[in-house]
């Protein structure tokens, strides 16, 4: 169906996994009550953002997928008739972990998972300590309401990821996210960083002619050293902002989008038609040196 009502859930998180899951269920219910058909939760919503430190204790937060959280969310999805996009810390095997998003269809069925492909390693974002890079490739999921593509946070910065997912037929690109500002930074730096983050994702909407939905968390974490900047948003296939959340508040927003607009944008701005796929082999190189 071309018209789809998207629910964005932007919240704070606590140290209690049980409380966070209960809050997520409550917020999904709020979104469904507002008419949402697909609800996207933020990255790693069942915990604080634990990757700020390299601590073996944090591996206890992980769980199998499907597993306890998807069991709970699947029942909620079936009860409410909504699709749920749920970003979780996956324990695949002993000593093997992923940053993974599970997709629950509107009848509660587990449709599958996407494992985060690009894993950052920056101060306060030590994800390489915890997560093995995804090995499932890029994925699309045919839900009751739309064929969706899901990428995760750091994947946002890579046009290759959005392009491949769009070429697989995704009608909407979803980005569950956990990104913030160091509270020691000045406002000019904060503004520049947020604008870059939003701009790169809006460019994915333009280049691929699809709607982009990005859902981030809010709140102070890491003993007040990190402020997650919220700013969740929806962009149409030409990059126009249809909705933007605040940088400070929890928000549950439902927005109706028209996926049929993809055809019009792609017809009038035929980027897919004019791709020179015969010239793109060098993109698989790490860097193109002069002597190669």
N, C-alpha and C positions, 0 to 999 in steps of 0.2 A: 504494500500500500504506500502511495507516495507521501501522504501526510502522516508524520510520526511525532508523537509527543515525547520529548526527551526530558528526563529528570536528572538534575545535577545536585549532588549531595556534598556540600562543603562544610566540614566540621573540625572541631578540635579533637584531640585524642588524649587518653589518660594512660596510666601504667597498668590498668586492669584490662586484660584481653576480653573478659566476660562483659564488662561494662561497655567496651567499645563495640562489641558485636551487638549487644542489646540496643545501643544507640543507633547503629546502622540499620537494624530492623525497624526501629521506630521511625527513622528518617525515610526509609523506603515506603513505609506506610503513609507518611505525610505526602510523599511525592505521588503515590498511587491515588490518594484522595484528591489530589489536584489534577488528576487525569493522566499522569505519566504512563507511558507504555514501555519505555526502556529507561532504566535507572542506572546511572554510573556512580560508583563509590570511588573515593580517592585511593591513591596508592598506599598499600600496607595499613589499611584503616583499623585493623584489630590491635594496633600497638602504637606507642610512641615511635618516632623515627629513630630506631636503635642503631643505625649505621653511623652515628656520630662518633662511636668508639669501637675499637676492636676488642670485643669481650665474648669469650666462649659461652658464657652464661646465656647470651641472647639467642643461641641456637635452639634453646628450649621453647622459643616462641613459634617455631615452625610446626607445620602439620602436613599430612598427606592431602593431595587433591586428586580426586574427590575425597572428602573427609568431613570432620565435625562441622566446620563453618559452612561448607557447601551443602551439607545435609540440612542445616538450619535455614539457610537462604533459599534452598530449593523448595522447601515447604512454604515459605513466605511468597516466593514467586508464583507457585501454583495457586495459593489461596487468593492472591491479589490479581493474578493474570498479567504479571509484568515480567519483562526480561531484566535480569540483574547482572551487572558487570562488577565482579568482585576481585580486587587485587589482594593477594595473600602471600605469605612466606611459606613456600613449599618445601617440605622434606621429602625428597624423592627416594632416598635410600640412606643408610647409615653414612654420615659424612658427606652427603651430596644434597645440595640445597639450591633452590632457584627463587627468583622474584617472578611470580606467576599470577596471571589473571584468569579466573574461571568465569565461564559464561553459563548462566542458568536461563533456560527458555521460559516462556510464559506459562507453560504447563508444569514447571518445576524440573524438567529434564536437564541434566548436565550435558551441555553440548560439546564441551572440550575446554582446552586451556591454551593460553599463549604464554611462553616463557620469554622474559625480557632479554633482548639480544645484546644491547649495548650497556655495559656495566661501568659506571664511573668509579674513579678513585681520587677524591679530592679531600682537602681538609674538611672534616665533619660529614663527609659522604664516603665512608670507607666501604663501599658496596662490594668491591672485589674480595674482601675478607669473607663475606658471607655467601655471595651468589655465584654459581657457575653460569656462564653465558648460555642463553637459550639454544636449544638444539632441535627445536621443532620447526624452525623457519618462520616465515611470516604467515599469518593465518587470517581467514575470514570465516564468519559464522552466520549461517542462514537462520535467523530467528523468526519468530512469528510475524514481526513487524517490519523488519528490514534485514538486509545482508550487511553485517557490520565488520569493520576491522578494528582490532585493538592493539595498541602499542603502549609502552609504559615509560613515562618520565624521560630518562636520558635518551630514549629512542626519538624524542621530540626534535632533537637537533640534527637528525640525519634524513635528508630528502630521499635517500635511497629506500629507506624503510617505508615511508609513506607512499612512494611511487609504486613499489612492488605490491604493497597491500591494496592500493587502488587498482592496479592492473589485474589483481585477482578478483575484482568485482565488488569491492567494498563500496557501499553507498554512503556510509558515514564512518569517519575515523574518530575513535575514542582514545583519549590519553589520560588514564589515571596517573596522578602526579603527587610527589611530595618534594617541594622545593621552597627555599626561603632565603631570607637575608640574615647575615650576621648583624646582631644589634649594634655592633661597634661601627658599622658603615654609615657614611653620610647619605643624605637623602638623594643627592644627584646620582650616586652610584646605584642606589636602590632602584631609582626610576629607570636608569639605563639598562639594568639587568632585567627588570620586568618587561620593558618594552622589547628587548631582544627576544626574550622567551615567547612573548605573544606574537611578535612579528614572524618568527620562523615558522610557527604553526599556522598562522594565517597564510603564509606563502605556500604551505602544503595544500591548503584549501584551494588556492588559486591555481597552482600548477596541475592539480589533479581534478579540479572541478567538482569537489565534494564538500559537504559540511564537515567541520572539525569541531569536536567537543572535548574540552580540556577541563579536568576536575582536580583541584588542588586542595590541600588542607590549610587550616589557619591555626594560630595560637603560638604562644611562646613555649619552646622546648629546650632541652639541653641546658637546664638550669638558667634559663633566660638569655642564653647566648645566641639563640636562633629564633627568628620570627618567621614562621611559614606565611607566605605572602598571599595565600588565597588567590583572588583574581580569576577564579574559574570563568570560562567564557565559551561562547558558541560563535563560530564564524560561518558565514554562508560560502557557497562555491566561488565567490569572487573576493573573499577575505574580509567582507564587511562584518563588523561586530554586531551580532543580534542581541547579545546579552553579556554583561560582565558583572561578576560578583565583587563585593568589597574586599579589601585587604585584611579586614579585622574580624568580621562577623561570621558566625555559622549561618548558612543559607540553604534552603531547599527550594529550588526553582524548577518550574516546568515550562518548557518552551516548545511550541509546535513548529516543526520545520517541514519543508516540502522537498523531498528527495528527487522529485521529477524535474526540478530546476537544473540538475546536473546535465541533462540532455541539452537544454537551451544554452547553458554556459559553454559546454564543450563544443557545440555546433558553431557558436559565434566566435569563440576563442579556441580554435582547434589544435591545442597543444599536443594532444595524443596523436592526431593525424600527422602532424609535422615532425614527430620525433624521428631522428636519424639513428635508428637502432643499429645500423651497420657501422656506426662510428664510435660506439660506446664501449668497446672492449677495454680501453685503458682504465676505465673506472674500477676495474678489479685489482689494479695495482695499488700498493700502499702509498707510493709517491712516484712521480714520473721524473726520473733523473735525466739530465742532458746526455749522459753517456750510455743510456740504454737504447 
